[in-house]
Amino acid sequence: MFKEDELLPLSALQHYSFCPRQCALIHIEGIWVENRYTAEGRIMHENIDTPGFTIKNSVQIERGVSIRSMGLGLVGKIDIVEFHHNTPYPVEYKRGRPKTEPWDDIQLCAQALCLEEMLNINVSKGAIFYGKTRHRKSIIFSSELREKTISTIKNAHDLIKKEITPPAVFDALKCPRCSLLNQCLPIKSKMKKDVNNYINKMKYSEY
């Protein structure tokens, strides 16, 4: 069981899945910079997860549900939890489009695992609503996704416990979208490494 001060924000799981260095910059070094994407996401969540509940078509809808898991060491909020015949159905809101990578799925599955611990009930599925498409993507919490989620949780805890930020590695697909690009400097880090390698080669060639 984790202690209160060891609980990891749920958002760290998506950060870690996207890039372990980004996760370390945010959750170890405390660096955060907004860009258009993060600002749009923040505004979306401000409009959605204000705590409260409504009932629509016999479905109770609760917003801004605080959750945590002492067993997994997680804490955070779920944008929306729908209760279908008393069975919780978590819904996460994202500003963009569905991804081929499981980053969002892992975060949603972690929310389900928290609900299962808190309510002592099985949560088999949920959904992610994407702002660009205005559609929900249904997610089944399969054994494979659960294993991947638990592995990500463990790896994120290990990373933050060690307090060591991984080196910068440039990724042509991920880096241009990252709000921490100018703080991370992956291209310059690569150039510095190449220069050091060149200097070392020149030293050894003198012998």
Buried (B, 14 or more C-beta within 10 A) or exposed (E): EBEEEEBBBBBBBBBBBBBBBBBBBBBBEEBEEEEEEBEBBEEBBEEBBEEEEEEEEEEBBBBBBEBBBBEBBBBBBBBBBBBEEEEBBBBBBBBBEBBEEBBBBBBBBBBBBBBBBBBEEEBEBBBBBBBEEEEBBEBEBEEEBBEBBBEBBEBBBEBBEEEEBEEBBBBEEBBEEBBBBEBBBBEEBBEEEEEEEEEEEEEEEEE
